[in-house]
């Protein structure tokens, strides 16, 4: 069994728009930083899985898939923020297939941990609409693959990106087999993810949102992890944890105002790893989402990989120069009451 596996999106630099924050440098500088600390060549890179149309259509509407493929051929925008190029359709399928390969390898015991450096990102892509830089919902497709092909019964997606994963929530909103949990800045794009959004039908109380006001940092995140997320995982008992890993929660990110440090991110993943080791055979994998400060991308990715491997690491970026706020505590009290924790 490999200690860790990566998915690296070969050719991803062809998905590119000048001046856009979702750029190829986001992946390349991370890869370079991992080479410097000898964490790149040391671990194998897994190839992506070609996804059948039936799997794509179980997550995304066929009409949207046709529209997306046509938009990519033309290199047109899906909305003001979400670009495509003639290469983007193949690269979007490659990113989703890379996420599938990573979670499948971890599920089947071929690797203890996995991280997919997916570009384009995915968690804003809804059933019938791409948005927020996202074309296909990589983590949703990975979860659906485990359910359809590996007989998974209950999975958890923990979304630690700056933005609410409205697409992932939308896809599993009425379902009971995937428990979606999100921490995110609020109010902020895309405007969803209120604490009262908890799913409907079979999905009732299978969605948990913990919206954080600007200025929330390590204390807020660690408290929510310890007192809410881990306790909800205890209740729902997933067979694997899939993490939407966005490093735009870091205090230096240009698009957000949360104050998580790289050390704080490491502590979050350490706790999820410990839970997975104790409850679901250690099955945990990270799927990359957003993050737009390149230095933070290097530090946070080293931090989470050190947590996956259980080795020491020092946060060379440190903490924000201004203190964390306490406004998150009101939401925290509300969430504890709502979930009976």
N, C-alpha and C positions, 0 to 999 in steps of 0.2 A: 504493500500500500504506500502510495506517495504521501508525504507529509502535507504537501500543498500543490495545487495545480493552478495555472493561469490560463485564461483565454485572452489572446492578443488579436485585435481586429486588423489583420493584414490588409493593406490598401486603404485603410480608413481615411487617409489624407485626401482622397478623391471626394469625400463628403466635406465640402469647404465653401464658405462664402467670406470674402474679404471683410475684415472688421467685425465679424460676428463672434460673440463670446464663446459659442460652442465650436471650438476650433481643434484642429489636429494636435496642437501643442499640448492640450490637456492630457492626452495619453502619452505623447512622446517624452515630455519632461518627467513624467512618473516613471516610465521605463528606464530613462537615463539615471534617475535617482536610485532605482532598485539595482541597477548594474553596479553603481558606486558602492553600495553596501553589501554586494555579493548575494543579493536575494533574487536575482533574475535568472542567470544561467543555472543556478543551483536546482531550480524546480522546473518540471516539464510544462510545456505549452500544449494545450489540448486543441484539436481541430474542431471546427464547428459542425453541427449536425444539420443536414438538409431537411428542412421542415416540410412535411406534406401539406398540401392545400387544405386538407380536412382539419388539421390542427390549427392552421392560421384562421380558418373560418369559424372555429369553435371559440375564438377569442375576439376576432374582428369581423364586422359585417362584410360579406362578399362585395357589396357595392363600394365600401370604403377601400378595400384592397385593390379593386379595379381603378378607382380614382387615384390612389396613391401611386400605383404603377405608372399610370398615364402622366401624372404630375412629375414623376421622376424622369420619365423619358423626355419631357419638355424642359426639365430643370426649373420648374415654377414653384412658387411659394404655396404652402397650405394655408398660412395666415401671415400676418405682418412679421412674426418672429420666427417662423418655421420654414426653412428653406429646403430645397432638394437640388440635386444635380443628376445628370444622366447615370451616375454610378450609385445613387443613393438607394435604389430599390434593392440591388444586390447586397449592398453593405448593410441595409436594415435587416434583411433576412439573415445575413451572416452574424450580425450582433445578436439577434434572437437565438439563432442556432448555437452561438457560442455560450450563451447563458444556459441553454438546454444541455449542452455537453458538460458544462461544469457541474450543474446540479445533479445530473444523471450519474456522473462519476462519483460524486460524494454519496449519493443515495445508495449506490451499489458497492460501496466500500473500496473503490479503486483509489480514492484519495480521502484523507482525513478532512481537509478543508479545501475550499476553492474560491477564487476571485475572478470575475469576468470583467475585463476592462472594456466595456461595451460602448461603442460609438456607432450610430447615433444612440442617445439615451432613450428611455422608454416610458417612464411611469406616468407621463401626462397623456399618452396615447389612449384614447377611449375606444369603445367598440366601433364607433362609426366616425371617428374624427382624430386626426393627428394634430398636435398643438404643443406649445411650450418646448420647442426644439425636438420633439419626439415623433417618430414615425410609426414604429411597431412597439407594442408593450412587451419588452424583453422579459421582465420578471413574471408577468402574467402568463406568457407563453411557456416559460420554464415550469411554472407551477402546474399549468394545464397538462404539460407533457408528463410530469410525474403522476398525475391523476389518471391519465388515459393509458399510459404505457408501462408504468411501474407499480400500479395498484396502490398508490398513495391514497389514504382516506382522509387525513387531516393535516393541513400545512399551515404555517404562519408566515406572513410577509411583514417584516418590521421595516418601515420606511423612515429613514433618518435623514432624508434630504431637507434642504431649506424650505422647499415648496411642498404643498400637499400633493400627493399622488392621486389626483382626481381620476385619472384613467384606470389605475389599478382598483381603486374603490368602485368605480362604475362597473367594471367587468365582474367583480365578485359580490356586488351589492345584495343580490338575492340568493346567494349560495351559502351553504353551511360547511363546505369542505375546505375553504380557505379563510383563515382569520387574518384580517388586514388591520394593522396598527400603524399609526402615523404620528410622529412629532413634526411640527412645522411652524414657521413664523406666521402670525396672523395679527392684524389683517394684512394680506399679501396675495400675490398671484398664486393660484388661479381663482381665489375667492371662495373655495369650498373647504371642507374639513372642519366644520364646527363641532363642538363637543357633543351636540345632540344627534349628529349623523352616526347611526349605529346599525344600519342595515334594515332590511324588511324581509318578510316571508321566512324562507329557510335561512336567510342571512341575518335575521334579527339578532343583535348583539354579537355579530361576527365582524363588525367594524368598530374600531376604537380610535378616536381622534383626540389628540392632546395639543391644541393650538397654543403657541407660545408668543407672548408679546415681544417686541424688539427689546434688546438688552438682556434677554435670558441667556445664561451661560452654563458652565459646568455643573454648578449646584442644582440648577433646575433640571437639567438632563439626567443627572445621576439619581436625583430624587424620584423623578418620573419612572426611570428604569427600575429602580429598586421597589418602589411602592405601588406602581401601577402595571407596567409592562410585564415584569417577571411574574407577578401574581396572576395576571390574566393568562399568561402562558401556562401556569400551574393548573388553571381551571380548564383550559381548552386542550392541553396535552397534544400539541402538534408532533408529527413524526419527523419533521425537518423544519429548520428556520431558514428562510430566504431573506436577505437584507438588501433593501434598496439603499445603496451606499452613495450618498451625495456629500461631498466635502464643502459644499457652500454654506453649511452651518458654522464654519470656522469664522472667527472674529475678523479676519482680514478680507473676507470675500467682498467683492465690489457690488454685488447685487443684493446682499442681505444685511440685516442688523442683529443677528444672533451672535453670541460671544463664546461659542464652544471652542475649546482649545484642542490641539491634536492629542494632548495627553488625555483630555476628557473623552475624546472619541475612542481612544484606546480602552479606557475604562468601560465604556458602553459595550464594546465588542467583547472584552474580557468577560463581562457578566453574561452575555448571550452565549459565549463559548462554554462557560461553566454550566449554564442551564442545559445546553445541548448535550454536554458530556454526561450529565446526570440523568437526563430524561429521554433523549432520542438518539442514542448511539453516537453522539458527537456530530450529528449531521447539521452543518451550517455552511452556507455559501453566500458570498457578497456579489451583487450585481451593480455595476457602477451607473450612477445617474448624473447629477449636476456637480458644479464646482468650478469657479472661474478665476481664482487667484492661483497662479501656477506654483508658487512657493508652498501655499497651503495644500495643494494637491500632492506634492511630494511628501510633506510632513505627515499629513493625515493618512496617506496610503501606507507609508512606512509604519505609522502607529497601528493601524488596523491589522496589517500583516504580522507585526510583532505580537499582537494579541492572538491572532489565529495560530501562531506558532508557539506561543507561550514563552517568548524570550524577552530579555530586557531591551528597553529602548528609551532614549532621552529626547524630550520635546525641545528641539533647538529654537523653535519660534516663540515659546513661552505664552504668556497671557496678554489679553488686550490691555491697553494703557488706561482704560477707564473701567470702573467697577460694574459688576453685574447688577441688574435690577431685581426687585422682588415682586413685580406685578404678576408674575406667573402663579403665585401662591393662591390667588383667588380661583383660577382655573383648576389648579390641583385639588383644592377642597371640593369644588363642584364635581370633578371627575371621580373622586373617591366616593362621594355620595351616590352618583349615578350608577357606578359599577358595584356598589356595596362592599368596598374594600377598606 
